Amino acid sequence: MASNVVQENNEENDISSHKNPEKVSQLKFEVDALTQENSELFLLLQNERRKTKLLQSELELDSQQENSWEKSTNEDTAITAGNGETSETFLQNVVLMLKEKLESKESECEELEDKLSVMNQELASQGEELARATLQSEYQIKHLHQLLAQERDLNSLLSDESDQTVRELQTIIHEKDDLNTELKVIKDETSERMQNIEEECHFYQTKLRDTEKQLSSIVSEHEHKVVIETDSVSCQVSESELHGFQEREHALHESDEFYAVFMALWGSGDIVMNGLGVNRYKMDIFKLIRNGFRKLRENALV
C-alpha cells in the first residue's frame, strides 16, 4: 500500500514538475523526503521481521535440541542430576530472554507500522495538497498564457498604430519642409520685390519733391504775374467788374476737380498714393500742372 501511494505521488510529481511554482516544488521536496523516510522505515521493518523470524527459528531449534538432549540423558539421570538441573535452568533463562527480545522486536515492529501508517497518511495528505496546488498552478499558468496572448495582441496593435503614426508624422514633416522651402522662396521674392518697390518709391519721392519745388517756383512766378496783371486790369475796370471777375474765377476754380486735387496735394506736402499706381499718379500730377497753366493762361487772357 505504501509503495503504491509513493508511486502515485511520484507520478503526479513527474506530471506536474515541469510547470509548478515554488510552492509545488517545496511540496515535492517534502514528499520526496517523506517517501525516502518511508522507504527506510519499510526496509527497517522488513529487517526486524526477518530478525524475528530468525529468533523464532532459533527458539524452535533450541526447543528441539532440548527435547533430544532430554531424551539422550534420561538413562544417566541419577549420575548427572545436578548438571541436568543447571542446564535446564540455563535454557529456561535463555528462552525467557529470547521471548523478551521477541516481544521487544514485535513492539518495535508495531511502532514502525504505526509510524509507517502515519507517514502514509501524511503522504496522502501531501499528495492531495500537491494535487490541489498543481491544479491551481495549472489554472494560473493557463490564465498567464491568456494574459500573454492578450499582451502580444496589444503589442502588435500598438506596433501597427505606432508605425502608422510614424508614417503620418514623417509625411507631415515632409509637407512642412516643403511648405517652409516654398515659404522661404516666397519670402525671398517678396523681400526682393519690396526692396525694388522701396527703391522705386524713393526714386519717385525724390522726383516728386523736385517736381513740387519746380511747380512751387512756377506757381509763385505765375501768381506774381497774375497779381501784376490783375492790378493792371483792376486799374482799367471798375470795382464791380473786378468783383464779378473774382467771383467767376473762384467759381471756376471750385468747379475744377483737378484744381481741387492739386491744391490738396500742394497743401499737404506729402505723397499720398490714394490707391493709384505710380504711373497714374504721375499722369495726374502732369494733368494738374497742365491744367493749372491752362487756367492761368485763360485768366490772363480775360
C-alpha positions in Angstrom: 0.0 0.0 0.0 2.8 2.4 1.0 4.7 1.7 -2.2 1.5 2.3 -4.3 0.9 5.7 -2.6 4.6 6.6 -3.2 4.4 5.6 -6.8 1.2 7.6 -7.4 2.7 10.6 -5.8 5.9 10.2 -7.8 3.8 10.0 -11.0 1.9 13.2 -10.0 5.2 14.9 -9.3 6.6 13.8 -12.7 3.5 15.1 -14.5 3.4 18.5 -12.8 7.1 19.1 -12.1 7.7 20.9 -15.3 5.1 23.6 -14.7 4.7 24.1 -10.9 5.7 27.2 -9.0 7.9 27.4 -5.9 5.1 26.1 -3.6 4.7 23.0 -5.6 8.5 22.5 -5.8 8.7 22.8 -2.0 5.8 20.3 -1.6 7.5 17.9 -4.0 10.7 18.2 -2.0 8.8 17.4 1.2 7.0 14.5 -0.4 10.4 13.1 -1.7 11.8 13.4 1.8 8.8 11.6 3.4 9.0 9.0 0.7 12.6 8.3 1.4 12.0 8.1 5.1 9.0 5.8 4.5 11.2 3.6 2.4 13.9 3.4 5.1 11.2 2.6 7.7 9.8 -0.1 5.5 13.2 -1.6 5.0 13.9 -1.4 8.7 10.5 -3.1 9.4 11.4 -5.9 6.9 14.8 -6.4 8.6 13.1 -6.6 12.0 10.6 -9.1 10.8 13.4 -11.2 9.3 15.3 -11.0 12.7 12.1 -12.0 14.5 11.7 -15.0 12.2 15.3 -16.0 12.8 14.8 -15.7 16.5 11.7 -17.8 16.3 13.6 -20.4 14.3 16.4 -20.4 16.8 13.9 -20.9 19.6 12.3 -23.8 17.8 15.8 -25.3 17.1 16.8 -24.8 20.8 13.5 -26.4 21.8 14.1 -29.4 19.6 17.7 -29.7 20.8 16.5 -29.5 24.3 14.0 -32.3 23.7 16.6 -34.5 22.1 19.1 -33.7 24.8 16.5 -34.7 27.4 15.8 -38.0 25.7 19.5 -38.8 25.5 20.1 -38.0 29.1 17.2 -39.9 30.7 19.4 -43.0 31.2 22.0 -41.2 33.2 19.7 -39.1 35.3 20.9 -40.2 38.6 24.6 -39.5 37.9 24.1 -36.1 36.2 21.1 -34.9 38.1 22.8 -31.8 39.3 24.2 -30.9 35.9 20.8 -31.5 34.3 19.1 -29.1 36.6 21.7 -26.5 35.9 21.3 -26.9 32.1 17.5 -26.7 32.3 17.7 -23.6 34.3 20.1 -22.0 31.8 17.9 -23.0 28.9 14.8 -21.6 30.6 16.7 -18.3 31.1 17.7 -18.3 27.5 14.2 -18.9 26.4 12.9 -16.2 28.6 15.5 -13.8 27.3 14.7 -14.7 23.7 11.0 -14.3 24.4 11.6 -10.8 25.8 13.7 -9.9 22.8 11.0 -11.2 20.5 8.3 -9.2 22.4 10.6 -6.1 22.2 11.1 -6.6 18.5 7.4 -7.1 17.9 6.7 -3.9 19.9 9.2 -2.1 17.7 7.6 -3.6 14.6 4.2 -2.4 15.8 5.7 1.1 16.4 7.3 1.1 13.0 4.0 0.0 11.5 2.2 2.8 13.3 4.9 5.3 12.1 4.5 3.9 8.6 0.7 4.3 8.7 1.2 7.9 9.9 3.7 8.5 7.2 1.3 7.1 4.6 -1.4 9.4 5.8 0.9 12.3 5.7 2.0 11.3 2.2 -1.7 11.0 1.1 -2.4 14.5 2.6 0.7 15.9 1.0 -0.4 14.3 -2.3 -3.8 15.8 -2.1 -2.3 19.2 -1.3 0.2 18.8 -4.1 -2.7 17.9 -6.5 -4.6 21.0 -5.4 -1.5 23.1 -5.8 -0.9 21.6 -9.2 -4.5 22.3 -10.3 -4.2 25.9 -9.0 -0.8 26.3 -10.8 -2.3 24.9 -14.0 -5.1 27.4 -13.7 -2.7 30.2 -13.0 -0.5 29.1 -15.9 -3.5 29.0 -18.2 -4.5 32.5 -17.1 -1.0 33.6 -17.6 -0.9 32.3 -21.1 -4.1 34.2 -21.8 -2.6 37.4 -20.4 0.5 36.8 -22.5 -1.7 36.3 -25.6 -3.5 39.5 -24.9 -0.3 41.3 -24.3 1.1 40.0 -27.7 -2.1 41.2 -29.4 -1.8 44.6 -27.7 1.8 44.9 -28.6 1.1 44.0 -32.2 -1.8 46.6 -32.3 0.4 49.2 -30.6 3.2 48.4 -33.1 0.9 48.8 -36.1 -0.5 52.1 -34.7 2.9 53.4 -33.8 4.1 52.6 -37.4 1.1 54.3 -38.8 1.7 57.3 -36.6 5.3 57.5 -37.5 4.4 57.4 -41.2 1.9 60.1 -40.8 4.4 62.2 -38.8 7.0 61.7 -41.5 4.5 62.8 -44.1 3.6 65.9 -42.1 7.3 66.7 -41.6 8.0 66.4 -45.3 5.0 68.6 -46.1 6.2 71.1 -43.5 9.7 71.1 -45.0 8.2 71.6 -48.5 6.0 74.5 -47.2 9.0 76.0 -45.4 11.0 75.8 -48.6 8.2 77.4 -50.6 7.6 80.0 -47.9 11.3 80.9 -47.9 11.2 81.3 -51.7 8.1 83.4 -51.5 9.7 85.4 -48.6 12.8 86.0 -50.7 10.8 87.0 -53.7 8.6 89.3 -51.6 11.6 90.8 -49.9 13.2 91.4 -53.3 10.0 92.9 -54.6 9.6 95.1 -51.6 13.1 96.3 -51.9 12.5 97.2 -55.6 9.3 98.9 -54.6 11.0 100.9 -51.9 13.7 101.9 -54.3 11.0 103.0 -56.8 9.1 104.8 -54.1 12.3 106.6 -53.0 13.0 107.5 -56.7 9.5 108.8 -57.2 9.6 110.7 -53.9 12.7 112.4 -55.0 11.2 113.2 -58.4 8.0 114.4 -56.7 9.9 116.7 -54.3 11.8 118.1 -57.3 8.6 118.5 -59.2 6.9 120.2 -56.2 9.8 122.6 -56.0 9.6 123.4 -59.7 5.9 123.6 -59.5 6.1 125.9 -56.5 8.5 128.1 -58.3 6.4 128.2 -61.4 3.2 128.8 -59.5 4.8 131.6 -57.5 6.1 133.2 -60.6 2.7 133.0 -62.3 0.9 134.1 -59.2 3.1 137.1 -59.2 2.4 137.7 -62.8 -1.3 137.3 -62.2 -1.2 139.7 -59.3 0.6 142.2 -61.5 -1.8 141.7 -64.4 -4.8 141.8 -62.0 -3.6 145.0 -60.6 -3.1 146.4 -64.0 -6.6 145.2 -65.1 -8.2 146.4 -61.9 -6.9 149.8 -62.7 -8.7 149.8 -66.0 -12.0 148.3 -64.8 -14.4 149.3 -62.1 -14.7 147.6 -58.7 -17.9 145.9 -59.6 -16.4 144.4 -62.7 -13.4 143.3 -60.7 -15.5 141.7 -58.1 -17.6 139.8 -60.7 -14.4 138.6 -62.3 -13.0 137.3 -59.0 -16.3 135.5 -58.3 -16.3 133.9 -61.7 -12.7 132.8 -61.2 -13.4 131.5 -57.8 -16.5 129.5 -59.1 -14.4 128.2 -61.9 -11.7 127.0 -59.5 -14.2 125.3 -57.3 -15.8 123.5 -60.3 -12.4 122.3 -61.5 -11.8 118.9 -59.9 -8.2 118.7 -60.9 -7.5 122.1 -59.4 -9.0 121.0 -56.1 -6.9 117.8 -56.0 -3.9 119.8 -57.0 -4.4 122.3 -54.2 -5.0 119.5 -51.7 -1.7 117.9 -52.7 0.0 121.2 -52.6 -1.3 121.9 -49.1 -0.3 118.5 -47.6 3.2 118.4 -48.9 3.2 114.6 -48.5 3.0 111.8 -51.1 -0.4 110.1 -50.8 -0.9 107.5 -53.4 -4.7 107.2 -52.7 -4.7 103.6 -54.1 -3.4 104.8 -57.5 -0.4 103.3 -59.4 2.8 105.3 -59.7 2.3 105.9 -63.5 -1.3 107.0 -62.9 -0.2 109.3 -60.1 2.5 110.8 -62.3 0.0 111.4 -65.1 -2.5 113.0 -62.7 0.3 115.4 -61.4 1.1 116.2 -65.0 -2.5 116.9 -65.8 -2.8 119.1 -62.8 0.2 121.1 -63.8 -1.0 121.3 -67.4 -4.5 122.4 -66.4 -3.0 124.9 -63.9 -1.0 126.5 -66.7 -4.1 126.4 -68.9 -6.2 128.2 -66.3 -3.5 130.7 -65.7 -3.3 131.5 -69.4 -7.1 131.7 -69.7 -7.3 134.0 -66.8 -4.6 136.1 -68.1 -6.4 136.5 -71.5 -9.7 137.5 -69.9 
